[in-house]
């Protein structure tokens, strides 16, 4: 009888340990922020924010209002792309911890902005 109780206790302990391990794994596994840890995807989001922040309003705004408008534009871009601000901020922190990836991000941002500027210039030329 004691032997049976001991076996049941050992089984319970193993199951409890397995469940605890699974919960720990799930808690530490990739968070929803991870999609922006891809340098190319992060660069696309960041470039869209930069492009949106370059839009000028008429009339020009005082500096404090301009920064508020730029922040609102950034939030609007993030929302349109389905990205939460906390995901974006977590990605920034991720790239700060991996400086070798920042080069890939910057290179891709430059390409995106150059392409957008080229398209914009082409549209201006072809519009009478």
C-alpha distance (Angstrom), angle and dihedral (degrees) to the residues before:
residue distance angle dihedral
X1 . . .
X2 3.82 . .
X3 3.77 89.2 .
X4 3.84 90.4 55.6
X5 3.80 91.5 49.1
X6 3.77 90.2 49.8
X7 3.83 91.7 51.0
X8 3.82 91.0 49.1
X9 3.78 90.5 49.2
X10 3.80 91.0 50.5
X11 3.83 91.1 49.4
X12 3.78 90.6 48.7
X13 3.79 90.7 49.2
X14 3.80 92.2 50.5
X15 3.81 92.1 48.6
X16 3.79 92.1 46.4
X17 3.80 90.1 49.0
X18 3.82 90.9 48.9
X19 3.80 92.2 49.6
X20 3.80 91.0 46.7
X21 3.81 89.9 49.8
X22 3.80 91.4 50.0
X23 3.80 91.8 49.5
X24 3.78 90.8 48.8
X25 3.80 91.2 49.3
X26 3.80 92.1 50.0
X27 3.78 91.4 48.2
X28 3.80 92.2 51.9
X29 3.80 98.1 37.2
X30 3.78 122.1 105.6
X31 3.73 113.2 -55.4
X32 3.82 124.5 -140.9
X33 3.83 85.8 -94.4
X34 3.80 90.7 72.3
X35 3.85 97.2 87.1
X36 3.79 89.0 70.4
X37 3.80 91.2 53.1
X38 3.80 87.0 81.4
X39 3.83 103.6 97.0
X40 3.80 93.9 -142.2
X41 3.82 94.6 50.0
X42 3.80 92.3 44.9
X43 3.81 90.3 49.0
X44 3.81 90.7 52.5
X45 3.79 91.5 53.0
X46 3.80 93.3 43.0
X47 3.82 92.3 48.2
X48 3.81 91.5 51.8
X49 3.80 89.5 52.2
X50 3.81 90.9 49.5
X51 3.79 91.9 48.5
X52 3.81 91.7 48.6
X53 3.79 91.6 48.7
X54 3.83 90.3 55.6
X55 3.79 93.2 62.2
X56 3.77 108.4 112.0
X57 3.73 122.9 -141.7
X58 3.80 125.3 -143.8
X59 2.97 116.4 -100.0
X60 3.79 102.2 28.7
X61 3.80 113.8 -106.6
X62 3.81 128.8 -129.9
X63 3.85 111.2 -98.6
X64 3.83 95.2 -104.3
X65 3.82 91.5 51.1
X66 3.78 91.3 44.3
X67 3.82 92.1 56.6
X68 3.81 89.9 49.3
X69 3.80 90.4 51.1
X70 3.82 91.6 48.1
X71 3.80 90.7 50.8
X72 3.80 90.5 49.7
X73 3.82 89.8 49.5
X74 3.80 90.5 50.5
X75 3.79 90.6 51.0
X76 3.78 89.7 48.1
X77 3.81 91.8 52.0
X78 3.80 91.8 47.5
X79 3.79 90.6 50.0
X80 3.81 92.4 47.9
X81 3.82 90.2 51.4
X82 3.81 92.7 46.7
X83 3.79 94.4 -113.5
X84 3.77 124.7 134.3
X85 3.79 120.2 -138.1
X86 3.84 90.6 -119.8
X87 3.82 89.4 55.4
X88 3.79 90.6 50.9
X89 3.81 92.3 47.5
X90 3.82 91.2 46.9
X91 3.81 89.2 51.9
X92 3.81 90.7 51.2
X93 3.80 89.2 52.7
X94 3.82 90.1 47.2
X95 3.81 91.5 54.5
X96 3.80 91.6 45.1
X97 3.79 87.0 58.7
X98 3.83 90.8 47.9
X99 3.81 105.8 45.0
X100 3.79 92.1 171.2
X101 3.81 87.6 67.6
X102 3.81 93.3 52.4
X103 3.81 88.7 71.8
X104 3.80 90.1 58.5
X105 3.80 90.0 47.1
X106 3.81 93.8 49.9
X107 3.79 93.1 45.5
X108 3.78 91.3 52.6
X109 3.82 92.7 45.0
X110 3.79 90.4 53.8
X111 3.81 91.0 50.6
X112 3.81 92.0 49.6
X113 3.80 93.8 48.2
X114 3.81 92.8 45.0
X115 3.80 89.7 50.9
X116 3.81 91.7 48.9
X117 3.81 91.4 47.7
X118 3.79 90.7 48.1
X119 3.80 91.2 50.8
X120 3.79 90.3 47.0
X121 3.81 91.7 50.6
X122 3.80 91.0 48.6
X123 3.80 91.2 51.2
X124 3.82 91.7 50.2
X125 3.81 91.5 50.6
X126 3.80 95.4 47.3
X127 3.82 94.5 46.2
X128 3.82 110.1 88.1
